[in-house]
Amino acid sequence: MRPDGIFATSLGDLLRRSAEQWPDTNAVIFPDTALTYRQLYDSGFDKARLLQGHGVIPGDHVGLLMPNCPEYLEWLFAIALTGAVAVAINARYRASELAYVIDNADLRMLVTRLARDQPTDYARILEEIYPELRPGAPPADSLAAAPLLRQILTTGDRPPPDHGLYLDTTQLGASARRASPEQAQRVQASIALAAPCMMMYTSGTTSHPKGCPLSHEMVTRKAFSIAKRLRLSAADRQWNPLPFFHLASIMPMLATFSTGGSYMTAPHFAPEQALRQIMDEHATVLYPAFPTIMSDLVTHPLFSELDKRQIRLINNVAPPERLRENMKLLPHTLHISAYGLTEATGLSCYSDLEDDDRTRSKTIGPPLDGTLLQVVDPASGAPLAAGQQGEMLIAGYSVFSGYYKDPEATAAAFTRDGWFRTGDICAIDEGGRVSYHGRLKDTLKVGGENVAALEIESFLSTHPAVKFVQVVGIPDPRLQEVVAAFIELNPGAECDSEEIIRFCTGQVASFKVPRYVEFVSDWPMSATKVQKFRLREALVQRLGLV
C-alpha cells in the first residue's frame, strides 16, 4: 500500500491492510515490549468483539484514559473496529477537567489503566468525581453526574475497586461475553467513511475544552498525505514521544502504519531512555516537535554518542534561530516543521523536503494534499496578498464539521462560505509556503499543550480572596510559554503567590498552574476590556525577557 495518492479507508481497515502486508514487522515499539502489525490487529479485533459483547454499537462514545502503552493502541483500534467513537482524554487531567469531558462527550464506556508503575491513580480521581464509586458507598447501577456511562473497563496489573460499574479486562477468559467473529467482521465492513472514528478535545477561548469529532476518511486520508510528504517507507522507524491523546502523535503514527514502518514511543518522555531507544532501535525519523523535548535531547550527555547519520528526518516547531541551531547539531538530517490544529485533523502543512535549510528554517511549507489555505484581514475578512500577515483560514476534507454539542462556537468558528477561522496569524509566500506569527485567540501554548486563558481564569476566580483575574502567556525557553496570572484581591482579603499556586496544584493539570502571580489594583483598559498585551509587556520587561 503506497502513499502515491490520497486514499481513504476506515481506521480499522488501515491497520488490517498493514497486518496483511507486513504481519511480522513491529508496528509499535516500547522500551520493554513491541507489537507486530498482526499482533496489534488481532488484539484490537478481539477487544472489539469484547466491546460488542458488552453492548457497544456504532456511534457510541468510548473514552480512553491512560498514558502511552500498548493497551492504548489496542483499545483505540478496537473502538474503531466496532464503529464507535474513541474519545481520547488528556491523561494529565485532574478531577474537574475529567468530569467535564466525561459528561460533555456523552461517554457510554470508559477504558482506563490501573497499574503500579503508573504515577496517576485514575480510580482515585474517578472516586473524587463520583461519590457512588467511593469505598463504602451504597451499590449503584449508574452515576448521577454521568448517567450515560454504563461501564468502566480496566487494564493493567492493579485490580479495580469493588464496584459493579468496573470490569477488569485482564481477568476475562475465553468464555467472556464477545460478539462472534462473523458479527464483528460484518460491522467492520459496514462502517461509513464519513462516520466519526475519534474525538479529540481542544482548548480554545472558552472556559472548557471543546470536542472535535473526526471521521475515518479525515484521519486515513490525512495519514496517507503525511506519508507522501515525508516520503515514509517500510524502512523508516519513527521515534515520537508525544502522548496518544495528541494528533501530533496519532497522525504521524498512522502515516508510519500506512507504509509498514515502525513507531517507537514510551509511557513518558525521559531524555536518557529516549536516546537509548533511538540508538538501540535505529530510529530514522525523530518527532520531538516541541523545543522543550528537543532541548532535553541535545543537552543530554548521551546525545554525543548518537550516530547522527542514522537520522533521515526530524520534525521540530521552533523559532528560526532555534531551528538553525538544531540543523548545526544534526547536519546530515533534513529538518522540517509542521503547522496544524485539532479541528483540521492535526497536521495541515509540512516543510517541502526539496527546500534548502534557510527556507525550511523560516517557513513551514505548503499545505498537504486536499488542504486549502488562505490568509485574510482579521477585521474585514478580505484576502491578503502573498507575504502579508493575517488570520489563517482553512478548508478541505480534513476540516471538521463543528464542535460537539456547541452550535454557537461552531457558528463563530466558520465564515459564511465555510472556511474555518484558525485564530492564527500567518502569511503565505508566493511559493505557497506558510509562516506562523502568533495567535489571535486568547490561548497559551505551554510545552505543546493548548491552554485557554479563560479556563484558568475561571478556576482562579473560585478562590475566596480573588476579585478579578487575567491570565497571559509569558515566554519560556523550555516550554515556549508559561502561565502568568494577574490578580486583584477582594477588599480586605490577604493572599500571596504561594497560596495561589497551592490552590491550583492538584486541582488542574500541572501545565496550567501559574508560574508567575502578580497582584494588581489598577488595570490597563481599552474602552471596555483589559489590555492583556500591556500586562504581558510590563511583566516581560520586568523579568528581563526582552
HUBEL-V100305 format. One record per backbone hydrogen bond with DSSP energy under -1.0 kcal/mol. CO is the residue of the C=O (numbers start at 1). NH is the residue of the N-H. If there is no record, write none. Layout:
CO|NH + CO|NH
This chain:
2|4 + 10|14 + 11|15 + 12|16 + 13|17 + 14|18 + 15|19 + 16|20 + 17|21 + 18|22 + 22|25 + 23|38 + 25|37 + 27|263 + 28|35 + 29|265 + 33|30 + 35|27 + 35|28 + 36|40 + 37|41 + 38|42 + 39|43 + 40|44 + 41|45 + 42|46 + 43|47 + 44|48 + 45|49 + 46|50 + 47|51 + 48|52 + 49|53 + 49|179 + 50|54 + 51|56 + 52|55 + 57|60 + 60|85 + 61|108 + 61|109 + 62|87 + 63|111 + 64|89 + 65|113 + 69|73 + 70|74 + 71|75 + 72|76 + 73|77 + 74|78 + 75|79 + 76|80 + 77|81 + 78|82 + 79|84 + 80|83 + 83|59 + 85|62 + 86|199 + 87|64 + 90|93 + 94|98 + 95|99 + 96|100 + 97|101 + 98|102 + 99|103 + 100|104 + 101|105 + 102|107 + 103|106 + 108|150 + 109|63 + 110|153 + 111|65 + 112|155 + 114|158 + 115|118 + 121|125 + 122|126 + 123|127 + 124|128 + 125|129 + 126|130 + 130|133 + 131|134 + 134|137 + 146|149 + 151|110 + 152|167 + 153|112 + 154|169 + 155|114 + 161|163 + 163|166 + 165|152 + 167|154 + 168|171 + 173|176 + 180|184 + 181|185 + 182|186 + 183|187 + 184|188 + 185|189 + 186|190 + 188|191 + 192|195 + 193|217 + 195|216 + 197|86 + 198|214 + 199|88 + 200|212 + 202|210 + 210|202 + 211|404 + 212|200 + 214|197 + 214|198 + 215|219 + 216|220 + 217|221 + 218|222 + 219|223 + 220|224 + 221|225 + 222|226 + 223|227 + 224|228 + 225|229 + 226|230 + 227|232 + 233|236 + 236|262 + 237|284 + 237|285 + 238|264 + 239|287 + 243|246 + 246|249 + 246|250 + 247|251 + 249|253 + 250|254 + 251|255 + 252|256 + 253|257 + 254|258 + 256|259 + 256|261 + 262|238 + 263|29 + 264|240 + 270|274 + 271|275 + 272|276 + 273|277 + 274|278 + 275|279 + 276|280 + 277|281 + 278|283 + 284|312 + 284|313 + 285|239 + 286|315 + 288|290 + 289|317 + 290|294 + 291|295 + 292|296 + 293|297 + 294|298 + 295|299 + 297|300 + 300|303 + 301|304 + 302|305 + 303|306 + 306|308 + 307|310 + 308|311 + 312|334 + 313|286 + 314|336 + 315|289 + 319|323 + 320|324 + 321|325 + 322|326 + 323|327 + 324|328 + 325|329 + 326|330 + 330|333 + 334|314 + 336|316 + 337|351 + 339|348 + 339|349 + 341|344 + 341|346 + 342|345 + 343|400 + 345|347 + 348|368 + 349|339 + 352|355 + 356|360 + 357|361 + 358|362 + 359|363 + 365|434 + 366|350 + 368|371 + 372|395 + 374|393 + 375|384 + 376|391 + 377|381 + 382|377 + 385|388 + 390|426 + 391|376 + 392|422 + 393|374 + 394|420 + 395|372 + 396|399 + 403|406 + 406|410 + 407|411 + 408|412 + 409|413 + 413|421 + 415|418 + 419|415 + 420|394 + 423|440 + 423|441 + 424|392 + 425|437 + 426|390 + 427|435 + 428|387 + 429|432 + 433|429 + 434|364 + 435|427 + 438|425 + 441|443 + 442|453 + 444|451 + 446|449 + 449|446 + 451|444 + 452|456 + 453|457 + 454|458 + 455|459 + 456|460 + 457|461 + 459|462 + 460|463 + 463|466 + 465|490 + 468|488 + 470|486 + 472|484 + 474|482 + 476|480 + 479|447 + 479|481 + 480|476 + 482|474 + 483|515 + 483|516 + 484|472 + 485|518 + 486|470 + 487|520 + 488|467 + 488|468 + 490|493 + 496|500 + 497|501 + 498|502 + 499|503 + 500|504 + 501|505 + 504|507 + 504|508 + 509|512 + 510|513 + 516|485 + 518|487 + 524|531 + 529|526 + 530|532 + 531|534 + 531|535 + 532|536 + 533|537 + 534|538 + 535|539 + 536|540 + 537|541 + 538|542 + 539|543 + 540|545
